[in-house]
Amino acid sequence: MHVPMFLMGRAVHYQLAGMPMGNTMLAGMGLIVAGCMATAYGLLPKRVAKPTTFEEIAAPEGAPLSPAHWGQIALLAVALVIDVMKAASLGFVVPGMRTEYHLTKAAVSILPFVALTGTTVGSFLWGWLADIYGRRATILLAAVMFMATSICGAMPSFAWNIFMCFLMGIGAGGMLPVGYALLAEIMPTRHRGWCLVLVGGIGTVGGYFATSACSALLQPTFGWRILWLINLPISAILIVVSPLLQESARFLQEMGRVDEARATLARYGLTLSSTEAGSSTGLPAERKADSSATRIVARQPGLAGMTVALTIAALSWGFVNFGVLLWLPGSLVAEGRSMGVASALIARSSFVAIPTILLAAWLYNIWSTKRMLALSVGLTTLGLVAVLLRSNGTFPWLANPAIPITLLIIGSSAAISMMLPYAAESYPIRVRGRATGWVAGCSKSGGLIAQGLGVLGLVPAIGHAAGLIAIPSALSMILILILGRETHGHDLRELEVRPLAGEEDTATAGTLTAS
């Protein structure tokens, strides 16, 4: 019902600014709202009575990867591509939007700020919903909302674009953390590390490639609006193949849906008795559940400290990625370099991000998860210090900006490719979604602060900004090494400790409790 509005602008290169919104278009918006609400209701999990005994039903941690595993990897990579495309599209639509709506540079900068706000809210929201709805249902609900908000491409005013872009950000913001949570729970231990990091890297690269390819092929003919409308068929692909996307067997078991958990394992070609599953972890096959059957306490000391460490690391990364790295081109131009030279310099430095992701995935899988994460944060910190020293002219050999830029890009690329996988591996299942969503939201919150400074015209000098953010970045590296949990080679079921009947059900300091 929005397509006619878009086609009416074909004579003027699909520019719709100032056109009135007809009743058909308004009715379509109402149907979209109703459809999203119906979808949310339909995806609510079935109510199942909590069992009086607990059966440990999970695949052997040394199980090989089956075709079903590879299928889940491919589907979740598509979901991550959709998540990345939202942010990547902003850079391609802003020039055309500015021209059509006759906006100043300051006015159009509101759009990426609002979009980033939406993705930040989405990360927190969908992470929380993943622990209620389930991982699969949450991904599908986010895809439906992302698909629905593709009508942003038919909005005739800049104000409507801002509003719809905010909703689109909310829909897309949850794909990344929830996808990591689901992938962590379906992958065997010996394959989990490299798979999480590699899929995240593929999603990031694929998202930017898909966006740039769509822009190059479609924008010359259909204008900038097509990059919003293209979200409809892209998200629809995920909806169409959704029967192939399986819920986590561990989450189903945790919710008391034991038969569904067994059926899910069977789809991976795995059948086992509860005795076999229990013995694989050294846990008894059946344990008495807490009589109230309302909560599970994960007695993992240090979770609060680790959460603080990851929060600071995520905020620092967001400020680096959406602040320092975005301000660098302007700083180089202010030094007398042309934009072409500055762009080429950053592009050459960015080229090292691809092998960095592959190397990070390999070391994350064979060496140490928390040490690799701390190392990447340390490289980012070193790059920030180099930017500070360069701006002060302390060391002449830093006059070449390639050194600090390369350090920043290597460190930040490796850090974000490991931060969310590490979070997904470090928390109990009942809070894994919201914990991963929290870290993802914090990484975008750091960028939100940086973008807010840009909107207000309060961008600090690049050296001062780098020096200030280097302090919390270095602190997070130290806290990760001290308080972080080593997840390499560890079964995620080690995080689940269930109290026996009559055992005191009280959370101590550093304990996460999921109701």
C-alpha positions in Angstrom: 0.0 0.0 0.0 3.1 2.3 0.2 4.4 1.3 -3.3 2.1 3.7 -5.2 3.5 6.6 -3.2 7.0 5.6 -4.1 6.2 5.1 -7.8 4.5 8.5 -8.1 8.0 10.0 -7.8 9.6 8.2 -10.7 9.4 11.2 -13.0 11.5 13.2 -10.5 14.0 10.5 -9.7 11.8 9.2 -6.8 11.9 12.3 -4.8 8.7 12.5 -2.6 9.5 15.5 -0.4 6.3 17.5 0.2 3.8 14.9 -1.2 0.7 14.4 1.0 0.2 11.0 2.6 -3.0 9.4 1.3 -5.5 7.4 3.2 -4.3 4.1 1.7 -0.8 4.8 3.0 -2.1 5.6 6.5 -4.2 2.5 6.5 -1.1 0.5 5.5 0.8 1.9 8.5 -2.1 0.9 10.7 -2.0 -2.7 9.3 1.7 -2.9 9.9 1.3 -1.9 13.6 -1.4 -4.5 14.0 0.7 -7.1 12.2 3.7 -6.6 14.4 1.5 -6.9 17.5 -0.1 -10.1 16.2 3.4 -11.5 15.4 4.6 -10.7 18.9 1.6 -12.5 20.4 1.9 -15.4 18.1 5.6 -15.9 18.9 5.0 -16.0 22.7 6.2 -19.4 23.9 3.7 -22.0 25.1 3.2 -22.2 28.9 4.6 -25.4 30.2 4.5 -26.6 33.8 7.9 -26.8 35.4 9.0 -30.4 35.9 9.5 -31.7 39.4 12.8 -33.2 38.4 15.6 -31.9 36.2 17.0 -33.9 33.3 20.2 -32.8 31.7 19.5 -33.2 28.0 22.2 -31.8 25.7 24.3 -33.0 22.9 27.8 -34.3 23.7 30.2 -31.4 23.7 32.6 -33.3 21.4 29.9 -33.9 18.7 30.9 -33.2 15.1 29.4 -30.5 13.0 26.4 -31.8 11.1 24.7 -30.3 8.0 22.1 -28.9 10.4 24.8 -27.0 12.3 26.1 -25.5 9.0 22.6 -24.5 8.1 22.2 -22.6 11.4 25.5 -20.9 10.9 24.4 -19.7 7.4 21.0 -18.5 8.7 22.5 -16.6 11.6 25.1 -15.1 9.3 22.3 -13.7 7.3 20.7 -12.3 10.4 23.9 -10.5 11.3 24.2 -9.1 7.8 20.8 -7.6 8.2 21.8 -6.0 11.5 25.0 -4.5 10.0 23.2 -3.2 6.9 21.1 -0.9 9.0 24.1 1.1 10.2 25.9 0.8 6.9 23.0 2.2 4.9 23.2 5.5 6.7 26.3 6.6 5.0 24.8 6.0 1.6 21.4 7.6 2.1 22.5 10.8 3.9 23.8 12.6 0.8 20.6 12.1 -1.2 18.4 12.8 1.8 20.3 16.1 2.4 19.8 17.1 -1.2 16.1 16.2 -1.4 15.1 17.8 1.9 17.5 20.8 1.5 19.1 20.1 4.9 22.2 21.6 6.4 25.0 19.3 7.5 24.1 19.8 11.1 20.4 19.0 10.5 21.0 15.8 8.6 23.4 14.6 11.4 20.4 14.0 13.5 19.5 11.0 11.4 22.5 8.8 12.3 22.2 9.9 15.9 18.5 8.8 16.1 19.3 5.6 14.2 22.1 4.7 16.6 19.8 5.5 19.5 17.3 3.0 18.0 19.9 0.2 17.7 21.1 0.9 21.2 17.5 0.5 22.6 17.1 -2.5 20.4 20.1 -4.3 21.8 18.9 -3.9 25.4 15.3 -4.8 24.5 15.9 -7.8 22.3 18.5 -9.2 24.7 15.8 -9.1 27.4 13.2 -10.6 25.2 15.5 -13.5 24.1 15.4 -14.8 27.7 11.6 -14.7 27.6 10.5 -15.5 24.1 13.5 -17.7 23.2 16.3 -17.0 20.8 14.6 -18.1 17.6 11.4 -16.3 18.2 13.2 -13.1 19.1 15.2 -13.1 15.9 12.1 -13.6 13.8 10.2 -10.9 15.7 13.1 -8.5 15.1 13.2 -9.5 11.4 9.4 -8.8 11.0 9.8 -5.4 12.6 12.8 -4.6 10.5 10.9 -5.6 7.4 7.8 -3.6 8.4 9.9 -0.4 8.9 11.2 -0.6 5.4 8.3 1.8 4.5 10.8 4.5 5.7 11.7 4.7 2.0 8.2 6.0 1.2 8.1 8.7 3.9 7.6 12.2 2.3 9.0 14.2 5.1 12.3 14.2 7.0 10.5 14.1 10.3 8.8 10.8 9.3 12.1 9.4 8.1 13.6 10.1 11.6 10.8 8.4 13.4 10.8 5.3 11.1 14.5 5.1 11.2 14.4 5.0 15.0 12.0 2.1 14.8 14.1 0.4 12.2 17.1 0.7 14.4 15.1 -0.9 17.3 14.2 -3.8 15.0 17.7 -4.4 13.7 19.6 -3.8 17.0 18.8 -7.1 18.5 20.0 -9.4 15.7 23.6 -9.4 16.8 23.4 -10.2 20.5 20.6 -12.8 20.2 22.3 -14.4 17.2 25.5 -14.9 19.3 23.5 -16.3 22.2 21.8 -18.8 20.0 25.0 -19.8 18.2 26.8 -20.3 21.5 24.2 -22.7 22.7 23.9 -24.9 19.6 27.7 -25.3 18.9 29.8 -28.0 20.5 32.5 -26.7 22.7 35.5 -27.5 20.4 33.9 -25.5 17.6 32.2 -22.8 19.5 35.0 -20.2 19.7 36.1 -20.0 16.1 32.5 -20.2 14.9 31.3 -17.3 17.0 34.1 -15.0 16.0 34.1 -16.0 12.3 30.4 -15.6 11.9 30.5 -12.2 13.5 33.3 -11.1 11.2 31.5 -12.5 8.1 28.3 -10.7 9.2 30.1 -7.4 9.5 32.0 -7.7 6.2 28.9 -9.1 4.4 26.7 -6.3 5.7 28.9 -3.6 4.4 29.4 -5.4 1.1 25.6 -6.0 0.6 24.9 -2.4 1.4 27.5 -1.0 -1.0 26.5 -3.4 -3.7 22.8 -2.5 -3.4 23.7 1.2 -3.5 25.9 0.8 -6.6 23.3 -1.2 -8.5 20.1 0.4 -7.4 20.6 3.9 -6.2 21.5 5.5 -9.6 18.1 4.4 -10.9 15.8 4.5 -7.9 17.4 7.1 -5.7 18.4 6.8 -2.0 15.0 5.6 -0.9 15.6 2.2 -2.4 18.1 1.4 0.3 15.3 1.5 2.9 12.8 -0.3 0.7 15.3 -3.1 0.0 14.9 -4.2 3.7 11.6 -5.8 2.8 12.8 -8.6 0.5 16.1 -9.0 2.5 14.2 -9.6 5.8 11.6 -11.6 4.0 14.3 -14.1 3.0 14.9 -14.8 6.7 11.2 -15.2 7.4 10.7 -17.6 4.5 13.5 -19.9 5.6 12.6 -19.5 9.3 11.4 -23.2 9.5 15.0 -24.2 9.1 16.1 -22.0 12.1 16.0 -24.1 15.2 15.6 -22.9 18.8 18.3 -23.7 21.3 17.8 -27.2 22.8 19.3 -25.9 26.0 16.8 -23.0 26.2 13.9 -25.3 25.5 15.1 -27.6 28.3 15.5 -24.7 30.7 11.9 -23.7 30.0 10.7 -27.2 30.8 9.9 -28.1 27.1 11.9 -31.3 27.3 10.2 -33.1 24.4 10.9 -30.2 22.1 14.5 -30.1 23.3 14.9 -33.8 22.3 13.2 -33.2 18.9 15.6 -30.3 18.3 18.6 -32.5 19.0 17.2 -35.1 16.7 17.3 -32.6 13.8 21.0 -32.3 14.4 21.3 -36.1 14.1 21.8 -36.5 17.8 19.8 -38.9 20.0 20.8 -39.7 23.6 19.3 -40.6 26.9 19.2 -38.3 29.8 21.6 -40.6 31.6 24.2 -40.2 28.8 23.7 -36.4 28.8 24.1 -36.2 32.5 27.2 -38.3 32.7 28.9 -36.2 30.0 29.1 -33.3 32.5 29.7 -35.3 35.6 26.3 -34.2 36.8 23.6 -36.7 37.9 21.0 -37.3 35.2 18.2 -36.2 37.5 18.2 -33.7 40.3 15.5 -32.4 42.6 14.3 -29.0 41.4 13.7 -26.2 43.7 10.2 -26.6 45.1 9.1 -23.1 44.0 10.3 -23.9 40.5 10.5 -20.1 39.8 14.2 -19.3 39.6 17.6 -20.8 38.9 20.6 -19.4 40.7 23.9 -19.5 38.9 26.6 -19.4 41.7 29.4 -18.0 39.6 31.5 -15.7 41.7 32.8 -12.7 39.8 30.0 -12.2 37.3 29.3 -8.7 38.6 33.0 -7.8 38.2 33.2 -9.3 34.7 30.0 -7.4 33.8 31.7 -4.1 34.9 34.8 -5.0 32.9 32.8 -5.8 29.7 30.7 -2.7 30.2 33.7 -0.3 30.3 35.3 -2.1 27.4 32.1 -1.9 25.3 31.6 1.8 26.0 35.3 2.5 25.2 35.0 0.6 21.9 31.9 2.6 20.9 33.6 5.9 21.5 36.6 4.8 19.4 34.6 3.3 16.5 31.9 6.0 16.3 34.0 8.9 17.6 37.8 8.8 17.2 37.8 6.9 13.9 35.1 9.1 12.4 36.9 12.3 13.5 40.2 11.2 12.2 39.6 12.2 8.5 38.7 15.7 9.5 41.7 16.0 11.7 44.0 14.8 8.9 42.4 17.4 6.5 43.0 20.1 9.1 46.7 19.2 9.1 46.8 20.1 5.4 46.2 16.7 3.8 43.6 16.5 1.1 40.5 14.4 1.7 41.6 12.0 -1.0 44.9 11.4 0.6 43.3 11.0 4.1 40.7 8.6 2.7 43.3 6.5 0.9 45.4 6.3 4.1 42.5 5.1 6.2 41.4 2.7 3.5 44.9 1.1 3.4 44.9 0.8 7.2 41.4 -0.7 7.1 42.5 -3.4 4.7 44.3 -5.1 7.6 40.9 -5.7 9.3 40.1 -8.7 7.2 43.1 -10.9 8.1 42.8 -9.5 11.7 39.4 -11.1 12.0 40.7 -14.5 10.7 43.7 -14.4 13.0 41.6 -13.4 16.0 39.1 -16.3 15.3 42.0 -18.7 15.2 43.8 -17.5 18.4 40.4 -17.2 20.2 39.7 -20.8 19.5 43.1 -22.4 20.2 44.7 -20.2 22.8 42.7 -18.1 25.3 39.4 -16.3 25.0 39.8 -13.7 27.8 43.5 -13.1 27.0 42.7 -12.5 23.3 40.0 -10.1 24.2 42.3 -8.2 26.6 45.0 -8.2 23.9 42.7 -6.6 21.4 41.6 -3.9 23.9 45.3 -3.4 24.7 46.1 -2.7 21.0 43.2 -0.3 20.9 44.5 1.5 24.0 48.0 1.6 22.4 46.5 3.2 19.3 44.7 5.8 21.4 48.0 6.7 23.2 49.8 6.9 19.8 47.1 9.4 18.6 47.6 11.5 21.8 51.4 11.5 21.5 51.2 12.3 17.8 48.9 15.3 18.4 51.4 16.6 21.1 54.3 16.2 18.7 56.2 14.3 21.4 57.7 11.7 19.1 58.7 12.7 15.5 58.4 9.2 14.2 54.6 9.3 14.9 54.3 12.1 12.4 53.1 9.4 9.9 49.5 8.8 10.9 49.5 5.3 9.5 50.9 3.8 12.8 48.2 5.0 15.2 45.4 4.5 12.6 46.5 0.9 12.0 46.7 0.1 15.7 43.2 1.5 16.2 41.7 -0.4 13.4 43.4 -3.7 14.2 42.5 -3.4 17.9 38.9 -2.2 17.5 38.1 -4.8 14.7 39.5 -7.6 16.8 37.8 -6.4 20.0 34.3 -6.2 18.6 34.6 -9.6 16.8 35.4 -11.2 20.2 33.5 -9.1 22.8 30.0 -10.3 22.1 31.0 -14.0 21.6 32.9 -13.8 24.9 29.8 -12.4 26.6 27.6 -15.1 25.1 30.0 -17.7 26.5 30.3 -16.2 30.0 26.8 -16.0 31.4 24.2 -18.6 32.5 21.5 -19.5 30.0 18.7 -17.7 31.8 20.4 -14.4 31.5 22.6 -15.0 28.5 20.4 -13.0 26.1 20.1 -9.9 28.3 23.8 -10.0 29.2 24.9 -10.2 25.6 22.3 -7.5 24.7 23.7 -5.3 27.5 27.2 -5.5 26.2 26.0 -4.8 22.6 23.9 -1.9 23.8 26.9 -0.5 25.8 29.1 -0.6 22.7 26.5 1.5 20.8 26.0 3.8 23.8 29.6 4.8 23.6 29.0 5.7 20.0 25.8 7.5 21.0 27.8 9.8 23.3 30.3 10.5 20.6 27.6 11.2 18.0 25.8 13.4 20.6 28.9 15.6 20.9 28.9 15.9 17.1 25.3 17.0 17.0 25.9 19.6 19.7 29.1 20.8 18.0 31.2 19.9 21.0 33.7 17.5 19.2 36.9 17.7 21.2 40.4 17.9 19.7 41.4 14.4 18.4 44.3 14.1 20.8 42.3 15.1 23.8 39.5 12.6 22.9 42.0 9.8 22.4 43.8 10.5 25.7 40.6 10.6 27.7 39.2 7.4 26.3 42.5 5.6 26.7 42.1 5.6 30.5 38.8 3.5 30.7 40.1 1.4 27.8 43.3 0.5 29.7 41.2 -0.1 32.9 38.9 -2.5 31.1 41.9 -4.5 29.8 43.2 -4.9 33.3 39.7 -5.9 34.7 39.2 -8.4 31.9 42.5 -10.1 32.8 41.7 -10.1 36.5 37.9 -10.7 36.6 37.2 -12.4 33.3 36.3 -16.0 33.0 38.3 -18.3 30.7 35.8 -19.9 28.4 38.2 -21.7 26.0 37.4 -25.4 26.1 34.8 -25.1 28.8 31.3 -26.6 28.6 28.6 -23.9 28.9 26.7 -26.2 31.3 29.4 -25.5 33.9 27.7 -22.1 34.4 24.4 -23.7 35.4 24.3 -24.7 39.1 20.9 -25.6 40.4 20.1 -25.8 44.1 18.8 -29.1 45.5 15.5 -29.1 47.3 15.8 -27.4 50.7 19.1 -25.8 49.7 19.2 -22.1 50.6 18.3 -20.2 47.4 20.0 -16.9 48.2 22.2 -15.0 45.7 25.6 -13.9 47.1 27.7 -11.0 45.8 28.5 -11.3 42.2 25.6 -13.7 41.5 23.1 -13.3 38.6 19.6 -14.4 39.5 17.0 -14.9 36.7 13.4 -14.9 37.7 
